[in-house]
Amino acid sequence: MIAGSRLGGGPVEPPADDAGTPGSLGRRFLTVACAAIALAWFAVQVGLSLDPTAVPAVEQRALHLGFALLLAGFVLAGRSRSRIAAAAWIVAGSAGAAVEAYALREMAFQVVYGGLYESPDLLVAVAGIVILLIVTGRLIGWVLPVLGVVLLVLPMVGDRLPSILRMASSDPSRLLNQVWFGNDGVHGVPLDASNRYIFVFIVFGTFLTVFGAGDFLMRVVRRALARARGGAGKMSVAASALFGLTSDSSAANVTTTGVVTIPVMKRSGFSADRAAGIEAAGSVGGLLVPPVMGSVAFIMAGLTAIPYHEIALAAAVPAVLYYATLYLAVDRVAARDGIRGVPASEPPVGFRQNLLDAIEYVGPLAILVHLLVVARWEPSQAAGWALVLLVAIHLVRHRSVEAVKDCLRAAVLGPHRAVVVAIITAAVGTLVGPILISGLGLNLVTGLVSVGSGSLALLLALTVAASVVLGSGLPASATYVLLAVLLAPSLVELGVPLLAAHMFLMYLGNVADLSPPTMATVYVASGIAEARPMRTSGYAMLFGIGGLVVPLLFVFRPELLLVGGEPLGLLASLAVAAVVLYLIVSGTIGYARGPRGPATRCLLVTLGLAGVSTHPWVFVPALVLGSAVALLRPGPTPPRAFSKNTSEPVEGNTTP
């Protein structure tokens, strides 16, 4: 089984010795082969992160994808149930690596000498695209490969399409060669982001996890929040936010923090569905927290030409607002349902160990942030040297054979976690390439602006609808890239700043993972909680409401992204955002200084949404009236029904 396979960056675990093809010798061979490929890939990529100019960029991309296809083929072979299937995946992975070796040589030749690609190149392009789409389908499902095939075919029949899509038909051989070899296709910006930035950040986060940073973060969170009202839920929120600093996968967030926080939430009084929903919403939010941001920030830097450190800095305030909204929602539920804190169940850890843990785990992370934001180093170099520092501290602190084994385990696991991202960012090129090369993107931009009739609100609504449709079948990173190519130019055309437009699409792509039918994060969380996935999805979208409201706020108030504007303007926007989010959370949860009825809840949500407007004659009265309603103490309400032996509401009570 491929763990976290539908998340656009979920880990692919190495083959276990007791799974896969029959025969211990075959399993052992595949395990050793996967480890060897992963270690070789790790050495090459970390070396390139420390010296990015050692190999030309186009050759680095081919090398990166070649390793990814080879490792994916051997991992899939290790998970196969028959020798024939295992052999087929080994052949596919090896063929993919061979195709990339040819592509590396051919692209390097074209850079130096120029000219046109020839017939053998077309055969290589077709073989490479077929292998890539098959591997992608096996890793993350078949929505992206099918969509890639459709978008490859459309330009070939462009003169027969409806008016909004109509274009000059593309020559198949020219189109396929450009999609495979060109800078706008498979070996384009998304794959470049995976090669230059994402891999080393994923590996850095993997080393932190293997070394025990997760236990340290949970210890800090438990000490700070366990005794607060609804402390178990607040622990989940804080742990997800902290783990999101280095995480690239919401599935990894759930499996790391959820196995601890979900059982504690259930014992403290949260229903299983709510506990899983809180964890899912918190884990998806981890992909919005800089510096990693689920790998999308690096792709965004390539697509927009905005320096990465500016994107990371701009993401800070929205991430805080998202988690503040989630924290407030948990607090409102705890206040409404009388859920108390969690009593201490573990002996406190001594000051010396806490200090040493902080030096080992927080020190390299602080150095990484300093190098990125203050020194403004290249992200890959900053992460590479932070990784070197982390390994050095770990080895010096522990000075044991086990410490060396920890490093080897992380060096093997890191590439396994990165392989899905590499495959997805390459496969996205089969979507982006045809759109850009054929002119289909320009047609869609013109059509969308025409449909929107110059109305930003209507275009934002269309964008939200498109994100829900695409996000139901695509990983978050693929959803963002496709939305960015299709819709970002239209948003910019209507006056939305470039960074705000792309950040808006990034939020929508991530939050879409909470909605059916795929909702991989929800499935993982509900599995841990033994909850109902569809109910969990409803609660996750409720608790994660900030993922829809916060992007609307920074679209209309871009100063929240710390780009331009005066400090007073930022403070005013923060005040407006705080009131808007408080009103919406109070309305959706149904608690503001006491339980609220349906009419008051609808009024609070409506006034909160009106507060998003930038027209003073709209948002000022809405926020003033909403605050008055929220602060007015409600009258007595009848107690909620509870089951006899648990603090969970009885069946039929659907209050969130």
N, C-alpha and C positions, 0 to 999 in steps of 0.2 A: 504493500500500500504506500502511496506517496503522501506523506504527512503535509498538511497545509497546502495541498496542491492547487487550490482554487483561489489563492489569495494574491497572486501577483507578487511573489517574493517569499512564499512559504518555504520552509525547509524541506529538502529531500534527504531523508535519513540514509546512511550507508546500509548496505545489505547486512542483515544479521546472520550469524552462523547457522541458526536453526530455521531459516526461511529460504524460499527460492527454489532453485533447481534441485532435482534429486541427486543424491550423492554428496558426501562430505567434501570430496576433493574438488568438485565443481564449485560448491559454495565457497570453499576456502580460496580458490583461485579468484573468484569474482570479488570477494572481500579484499584480498590483497591488491588486485588490479585497481579497484576503486580507490583504495587508500593511496596507491602509488600515483595515479592520475591526479588525485586531489592535491597531494603534496607537491607534485611538479607544477600544477597550476598555481598553487599558493606561492611557491618560490618565484615563479615568473612574474606574477601580478604584484607581489609586494616589492620585488626588485624594481619593476617599472614605476611603482608609486613613489619610490625614493628617488628615482632618476627618470622622469617622464620622457626625456628627450633621447633616451638610449635607442629607441626603435621608433620609426615614423608612425604617425597616428593611424593611417590606413592599414598598415601591417599589424599594429596592435589589435585592431578590431577583429581582423581575420583570425589572429592567434587566439584571441579571447573566445570567439564563437567556436573555433575548432576544439578547444579544450572543453567547452560546455557541452557540445554535441557528443564528444567522446565519453565524457563522464556520465552524461544522461543515458547513453546507450548501455553502458556497463551497469549502471544502477537499475535500469529497467530490466536488464537481463537477470540481475540478482533477485528481482521481485517476480519474475515469471514463474509459472507453474510447470512448464515443460521445457525440455532441452531444446526443442525446435524453436520455440518462442525466444528462449534465451539467446540461441545462436543468431536468430534474426535481428534482435536488438543489438548484439555485439557488431554484426555486419553493418547495421544502419549507423551506429555511432562511429565506427571506424570509417565508413564511407563519408559521413559528414565531416570528419576531421580531414580526410584526403581532399575533399572538395574545397575545404577552407585553405588547405596548403596550396592548392592550385590558385584559388582566389587571391591569396596573399602575394604570390609571385606575379599574377596577372595585373593586379591593381598597382603594385609597385612599378611594373613596367609602364603602365599607362600614365602614372604620375610623371615619370621621367621622359617618356617618348611621345605620349599622346597617341592619337589614332582611334580607330573603331574596333569594337569587339567583333570577333569572327565566329564562324559556325561552331567550333569546339567550345567556345565560351558560352554559346547559347545552351548547349547540352549540359554544361556544368551548372549554368544558372537554373535550368529546369530541375536537374537532379538535386541541387542545393535547396531550392524552394520546397520540393516535394518532401525531402527528408526533414527539413525544419518544421513543416506543417504537421507531419505525422508525429514527430517527437512532441511538438507543442500540444497536439490533441491528446496524446497519452498522458502528458503531465498535468494539464489544467482543464481539459475538456475540449469539445470540438466547436464551440461557438466562434472563437477567434480564427481557427483555420478555415472554417466555412465562410466567415465574413471576408477573410483574406482572398479566398478563391473568387468570391462574388466581385470584389473590388478589382481583382486582376482582369476579370472578364469584361466588366462594364466598359472600360476605355476601348476595348477591341470592337465593341458594337455601339460606340458613342453616337453615331449619326442616326441610330434607330431608337434612341431613348426619348422620354417625354421632354417637354420644352425646358424645364428648369435644370434637367440633367444633360441636355443635348450638347454634344461637342464633336469635334473632328475625331474620327476613329483612329486609334493608335496602331502602328505596326506591331504585331505580337512579338517578333524577335527583338526589336528595339526596346519595347516596353519591358520584357522580361530581363534583358541584360541590364537595363538601367535600374530596375527594382533590385536586382541581386548585387550588382557591382557599384551602383551609383551612390552618391552621398545622401540622397533622399529616400533610399530604400532600406533593405535589410542591414547593410553596413553603414547606416546613417547615424543621426544624432542620438536616438535612444540607445542603440548599442554602444556608441561612444561613451555615453554616460555610465553604462554598466561597466565598461572596461576601465575608464579613468577614475571613477569615483565610487560607484556603488559596491563593487567587489570588496575593496579594502575596508569600507565602513561596515559591511556585513561581517567581515572577518574580525574586525575590531570588537564589534558587539558580541560575536561568538566567543572570543577569548575572555571577555568580561564575564559572560555567563558561565563558561566552564570553570573559571577561576573562583566563582562563588559570589559574584556581585549581586545576584538576585537575592540570595539569603541576607546579605547585608542591607539591601534596600528594604526588604520586608521587615527586618528588625527595626530599622529607623522608623518606618511608617507605623508599625505596631506600637512602638513606644510613644509616638506623637499623637495618634488618633484613636487608639483602641477604646479608651474610656469615654470618648465623646458620644453624644446622642447618635445612634445609628453608626457606631464606630466601625463595625465590620464593613459596611458599604463604603464609608469614607476611606477606609484602608485600601479597598479595591481601587477607588478613584485615584488616590495618591500613588499607589504602587504602579498602576498602569501609566500614569504620567511620567514617573521617574524611569520606568523601564523603557518607555518610548524614546528616551534620550538617545538610545543606541540601537533600538529595534527597527527592523525592516519589515516585519510581518505581524499582522494582528493576530494570526493563529499562534505565533510564538509568544505573543503577549498573554493570550488566554492560557496556554499550556504552562507558562512559567508562573504567572501570578494567580490565575484562576483556581489551580489545584489547591492553593492555600486559602484564598479569600472566599471562594464560593461555599465550601462547607461551613466556614465560620459565619458567613452571612445567614445561611439556613438555620444554624443553631441559635443565632441571636434574634430571629423573628421574621426575617425576610422570606417570602415564599420562594420556592425553587425557580419559578419563572422569572420573578423579579431579580433574584440574585444573579441568574444567568444573563438577564438583560442589562443589568448594571455593569457586569464584567465585560460583556460584548461591546457596549457603548464606550467604556473606558479603553478597551484594547484597540478599537478602531481609532480612537483619538490619539493613541500613541504614534500613529503615522502622520499626525499633524504637528508633532513636537520637533523642533530643530534640536540637534543638527542633522539627523538622518532623514526624518520625514518620509519613511517608507520608500526611499529611492526616488520619489517623484521630483523632489527639489533639484536633483542633479539633472534630470531630464528637462525640467523647466529652464534651468540655466542654459542648456544647449539650445532649446527652441527659442528663447527670448533674447539671448545674448546679454542677460542681466547677470552680473557677477554673483556667484553662489553666496558669498557672505551677505550680500544685500537681501537675497531671498530668505536666508536663515534668520536674519535680524527682523525682517518684515513679518515672519511667521510667528514671532514670539508672543506678541499681544493677542492675536486671535487664538493661539493655543491656550493661553491663560484664560481667556474668556470662555472657551469651550469647556475646559475642566472646571472652572468656577460654576458654570451652568449645571454641569453634571453633579458637582458637589452639592449645590443648592437643591437640586431635585432629590438627591438622596436624603438630605436633611429634612426637606418638607415631608417626604414619605415617612421618615422616622418619627417626626413630630406628630404627624397625623395618626400613626398606628401605635405610638408609644413604644418604639423599639429603642432599647437602651444600648449602652456600650458593652464592650467585651472585657471581662475580668482577665487579669494577667494569668497566663497559664504556663509560662516558661520562666526559669530563673534569669535575672538580668545578666547580660554579658559585661565583663569588666571593662574599665576605661581603656586599658592598654590595648586590648584586642580591637575595640571600636576604633581607636586611633590608627592602629596599623591597617585595619581594613579600609578606613577612609583614605589613608595615604596610597594604598595599592589601587583602589577602585576609583575614587574621586579625583586623585591627583592627575592621572593620565587624561581623564575626561576634561578636567579644568584646563590642562595644557592644550588639549585639542581645541576647545572653545576659544582660548586665547589666540592660538595660531590662526584660527579661521576668521575671527571677528576683529581682533586687534591688530595682529601682525599681517593679516590678509594673505596668508600663504595659499598656494594652490591646494584645494581640498584633499587631493590624493596624497600629497607630500605631508600635509598636516596629520592625516589619519595614519600614514605609514610610520612617521616618527613617534606618534602617540602610541602606536602598537609596539614599537621597539621598546619604548619606555615601560609600558605595561609588562611586557615579558621580562625585562631586566629586573624590575621591582619584584615580580613574582618569584623569579629564580633566586634572587639574593635573599628575599625574606624566608623562603622555605628550605632552600639548599638541600634538596632531596631528589631521589630518583622519581618519586611521584610527581614532583613539580615539572620535571622534564616530560613525563608522560602526559601531564595536563596540557602542555604546549603542543605535543604531537596530536593529542585528541582534538584540540581546537583547530589545529592546522588542517586536519582531515575534515572535520565537521563544517568549517567555514565555507569551503568551496561547495560542499553539498547543499548548504543553505543558499548559496549564490547562484547555483546553476539554473533554478527556475527563472530568476530575474533576467539572466543572460538570454535564455531561450525566448522569454516573452518580449524583451526589448528588440530582439532580432525579428521575431514574428510580426511585431507591430509594423515593421518596415513594409510588409506586404499589404498593410492597410494604408499607411501614409504615402508610400511611393506612388501608387496609381493615382491617388487624389491630387498630389502635387504635380506629377509629371504630365498628366492628361489635361489639367485645367479644371477638373471636376470640382475642386475646392473653391475656386473663384466663382464658378456658377452657383454653388450652394450659398456662398457668402452673399452674393448679389440677391439671390432669391429670398434668403432669410431676412435681410434688411428690408426688402420689399414687402414681405409678409408682415414683418413687424411694424411697417409704416412709420418708422422712426420712433417707435415706443420702446423705451428701454425696459419697462415693466413687462411688456408682452414678450420681448425677446428673452428676458430672464426666466419667464414662465416656460417658454419653449425649451430653454436650456435645461431647466430642472427636469422637465418631462423626458428629454433626450438622455439625460444622465441616468434616470431611473430605468429606461429601456435598455441602454447599453450596459449599465452596471449590473443588470440582472444576469448577464452571461459572461462578462469580461472581467478580468482582474482589474484592480484599482489603477495600476499604472497604465494598462492598455486603454482603459476608459478615459483617463486623463489625456493621453496622447491623441486619441481620436477626437475627443471634444475640443482639444486645443487647436487641432488642424481645421476642424469644421466650423467651430463657433467662436473661438477667441477673436478672429479678425472682425466678426460682426459686432461683438461687444465693444471692441476698441473703436470701431466706426461710429458707434453711438455715444462715444465720450467716456467710456470706462477706461481708466489707466491700464496700461499693458500688464503690470504686475498684479493689479487687483483682478483683472479678467482671468488671468491664469491661476491665481490663488483660489478664486471662486470655483473654477472648474476642478481644481485639485480636491477641494472640500467635497464637492458633489460626487466625484469619483470614489472617494473613500467612504462616505456615508451610505452610498448605494449598496455597500456590502452588508448592511443591516437589514435590507429588504429582500423578500422572496423573489425568485425561487432558490438561487444559489446560496446566498448568505452564509458563507463558509464559517465566518467567525461565530455566528449565532449557533450553528450546528455543533461546533466544538464546545462552546460554553454550555449549551443545553445538554450535551452529552455528559459533561462533568457534573452538572447539577441534577441530572436525571429529570429534566424538565421537558415541556412540550415545545418543540422548535417554533411553531407558528405563534404561540403565545409569547415565547421569549423574544421573537422578532418584533412583536408589537411593543413590548416593554422596552426593548433596545432602542427602537425609533423614538419612543416617548422620552427616555432618559437622554438620548443623543440628539434632542431637538436643537441644541446649540449648533450642531453641524449644518443645519439649514438656515438658522437665524444669523449666526455670526458672519457667514460670507455675505449675506445681504447687507449687514451693517457696514462691512468694509468696502463693499462696492459703492455704496452711497456716501461713505465717510472714509476715503482712502487714507486719511491721516492715521487711522488705526494700524496701518501697515508701516508706520514710522517713515513714510516717504514724503518729504516736503511738509509744508504746513508749520504753523507756530505752536509752541508748547501749550498755550492757552486753548488753541483749537483741539489739540490732542486731549487735553483734560476734559473739555466740554463733550467731545465725542465719547470718551470713556464713561462720563457720567450718564449720557443718554443710553449708551449700550448697557450699563448696569441696570438702569430702570427698565429698559425694554426686556432684558432677559429675566429680571425678577418677575415682571408682570406675566410673561409668557409661561414661565415655570410654575408660578403660583396658580395660573389658570389651568394648565394641563394636569398638574398633580392634584389640584383641588384643595389647597391649603394656603391660607395667608392670615396669620394670627388666629387660626381656627379653621375647621372644615368649611368649604364653600359649596353651594349648590350649583346645579348646571347653568342657570342663567348668569350668575356672577362669574363663573368660570369662563363662559363664552365672552362676557364683557371684558374680562381681564386680558384674554388672548387677543381679542379684536383691538383693544386700545394699545396693547404691546406692539402688534404688527403695524398699527398706524404710527407708532413712534419711530419706525424705521425711516419714514419719510424725512426728507431734508427741508421741507417747507415749514417755516416756523408756525404758520397759522394752522398746520396739521399736527405736527409732533408735540408742540408745547401744550396745547389743551389736552391732547390724548394722554401724555405722560402725567400731567397734573391730576386729571380726573382719575387715571388708573391708580396713581399713588394714593389718592384719597380713598378709593374703594378698597385697595389692598390693606391700608392701615386702619380702616374702620373695623373694629372688633365685631365679628358676626354674632348672631344670636345663638342660643343652644340648639344643637342638632342631635337627633337620636343616635345612640351608639351603633357601631357597625357590628354585624353578626360574625362571630368567629366559631370555628369548629370546636368540638369538645376537648380534644387532646393536643391542639396545636395552636400557635398564634396566627396561622394562615387564615385568610377569609374562607368561608365555606364556599363550595361550588355554586356558581350562579352570581356571586358578587364580583362584578367586573370592574370595580373602581380601580384605577391604576395604583 
